[in-house]
Amino acid sequence: MKGPDNYRMMNIKVLIIDDDPRNIFALNATLVSKGYKCVAASSAQQGISFLNESDDIGIVLIDMMMPEMDGYEAIPLIKKKHNIPVVAVTAQAMMGDREKCLEAGADDYISKPIDVNRLLNMLETYLK
């Protein structure tokens, strides 16, 4: 499986926003094992705060279904203030989900269970 192939990509962090600690753990473990640096937020509000305080986030992976503020609400707020790619992550891959995520401002979409090779290819593409 692939991982970051250059120094610049290795120094850019992936922000994982998900309210389920098991998902954060799995994504973090997978990405770190491939050489990526990751940070995590357990809510959209926490993720947005983290983005506002950090300048080394290169991409956001955001769960679309979270309490209080979901990904559909958070993505436009993220994109309004930050010029970084946002990948929507959803557990219920239903017809029209991809389009709905892209309409909310996501740059790409991936469904759970996550195909690790597809995710790594996405990261490599967006972080070049």
Stockholm file with secondary structure:
# STOCKHOLM 1.0

chainA/1-128         MKGPDNYRMMNIKVLIIDDDPRNIFALNATLVSKGYKCVAASSAQQGISFLNESDDIGIVLIDMMMPEMDGYEAIPLIKKKHNIPVVAVTAQAMMGDREKCLEAGADDYISKPIDVNRLLNMLETYLK
#=GR chainA/1-128 SS CCCCCSHHHHTSEEEEECSCHHHHHHHHHHHHHTTCEEEEESSHHHHHHHHHHCSCEEEEEEESCCSSSCHHHHHHHHHHHCCSCEEEEESCCCTTHHHHHHHTTCSEEEESSCCHHHHHHHHHHHTC
#=GC SS_cons         CCCCCSHHHHTSEEEEECSCHHHHHHHHHHHHHTTCEEEEESSHHHHHHHHHHCSCEEEEEEESCCSSSCHHHHHHHHHHHCCSCEEEEESCCCTTHHHHHHHTTCSEEEESSCCHHHHHHHHHHHTC
//
